[in-house]
Amino acid sequence: MWRRVVSASHFTFAHKSIANNKDVCKLKFWEAFTTEIPLKEKGTFQRDKTPFITFVLGGPGSGKGTQCMKIVENFGFTHLSAGDLLRREIASNSADGTMILNTIKEGKIVPSELTIRLIQKEMESSDNYKFLIDGFPRSEENRIAFEQIMGVEPDIVLFFDCPEDEMVKRVLNRNQGRVDDNIVTIKKRLKVFDALNLPVVKYYMEKGKLYKIKAVGTVDEIYKQVYPVFASLNFEQQVRE
């Protein structure tokens, strides 16, 4: 069995009447994980397991998405990229998608409740209990909203620390056709990251949950720093065929 990093109290919420939608969402989310009868069908949680949540933080181009793929491959996590979820919503041409697109173009942060709603939907449709939440929270307001709405805290937090010039080079070279992959927007995003995300990094560092990864070098060189974090938690490693 793997070792818990946070106490069980982090996964409880105050005894009070359910007075608003946030409390209702929190209750539903908690019940989804605490039902004692495990369900094995696709699209349901492994409900005999307490969710293990890892926040994956780092500036645009820090390489966190690539490292998440290796964690998924080796340790069986479900990877939830906040950016991918938002871009998928944009592609849906919904009213929310239009608002998200305009917000991203301005280099601003998408409203917390919207991003959390997309993340929550993906978690509730998963049959896994181990989650990598990539690119969220991006601000203290995001962090507080996540903990209040979901009623949980992350077990651990990875922070990919990468020099700005390296991040700019990587983003411009990846050529994925994304609306936010241009020099003007990337500069805006980096300024927003420095102003809003670094306080989140500091918060989790002070709580003893942060693992700082030096995100310079080859993918394998960087992963050599990541691998021991999860290996030390005694997760079963995936068998490669």
Beta strands, then each sheet from edge to edge (+ up, - down):
strand 1: 52-58
strand 2: 78-81
strand 3: 130-134
strand 4: 156-161
strand 5: 210-214
sheet 1: 2+ 3+ 1+ 4+ 5+
end
